[in-house]
Amino acid sequence: MRLPVMPPIAPMLAKASKTLPRAGELLYEPKWDGFRCVVFRDGPEIELGSRNERPLTRYFPELLDPLRQSLPGRAVVDGEIVIATETGLDFDALLQRIHPAASRVAMLAETTPASFVAFDMLAVGETDLRPMPLRDRRKALEEALSGAAPPVHLTPTTTDAGVAEDWFSRFEGAGLDGVVAKSLELPYRENERVMTKVKHERTADCVVAGFRWHKSGGIVGSLLLGLFDDKHVLHHVGVTASFTMGRRRELVDEIAPYRMADLTGHPWQHWAVPTETGGRVPGAPSRWNAGKDLGWEPLRPEVACEVAYDHLQGDRFRHGTTFRRWRPDRRPQSCTYDQLEVVVPAELSVVFGA
């Protein structure tokens, strides 16, 4: 493979904002919830590079032929790999692809095929487009993908902030993360947070049913969160770990009254994922880091806290949450899924064809 932009590269990144920026000439895009991927094509050769600069090629074999058919003969394109279902984007299905067994990957490629959504052009032919402004790169991308067919898509864009606000609310049900804003004069700057992302954020009251020690030892690393379903099963829904070092030391004393000597009688005592009741509990090995210590210690599920989250993926928080405050006024049994805002999924055909 010989291209003007060679793998691996670290893609351009975005910094978070609570409000949609409006100053200057901006291009807005939906923020896709998938695996960031830079596609390198040189004739028949295709390489899929991840955000951490590791190849994704072996995990998504079903995308290779469509990319050959949709991209120019020599091109480098930035985008996102997603899995679309009737109810929205399925990030859990993407996670299942990171599997060492080729037979497992092949089976999943057949049953839950992925799509690629393109949003930037880094090179075409012999030309490195990275120094060019986004307005020119976008034009080159539109020309390059003019004949693209599913599962390869061109992300919708707008320069109208009102349309972007509409996308922010209307597309959420399809599993999108929010909206990204980029200056039309922006060159492609690898591994720099020069774009702006506006993500959904809500709050939920959760049961605190366990914790993990910080890697430095002696202080709290994260609190394990739970929500009750309508059958009174406590599901593990995620963690909150957004603490300063000083706050981590304080938490040791604050959770001390709830610590248990062992798991006897704890709702998550079986450490199975999923449980026989269909719930989820902590303790599964990390898909991304097999050596990561996911050991945890139980707490009596008698205290609640409020956390901020962006959105739910299935029955779990998609990303880590932000601790807001303890809720001593809240009965843990009242921390249920019912409190969460439910958004009716938008049809992905609308998103893809916006």
Secondary structure, DSSP 8 states (H G I E B T S, - for coil): ---SS-S-----EEEEESS---SSSEEEEEE--SEEEEEEEETTEEEEEETTS-B-GGG-GGGHHHHHHHS-SEEEEEEEEE-EETTEE-HHHHHHH--S-HHHHHHHHHHS--EEEEEEEEEETTEE-TTS-HHHHHHHHHHHTTT--TTEEE---BS-HHHHHHHHHHSGGGT--EEEEEETT----TT-EEEEEEE--EEEEEEEEEEEE-TTSSSEEEEEEEEE-TT--EEEEEEE----HHHHHHHHHHHGGGB-SSSTT-TTTT--SS-TTS---S----SS-TT-----EEB-S--EEEEEES-EETTEESS-BEEEEE-TTS-GGG-BGGGS-------HHHHHT-
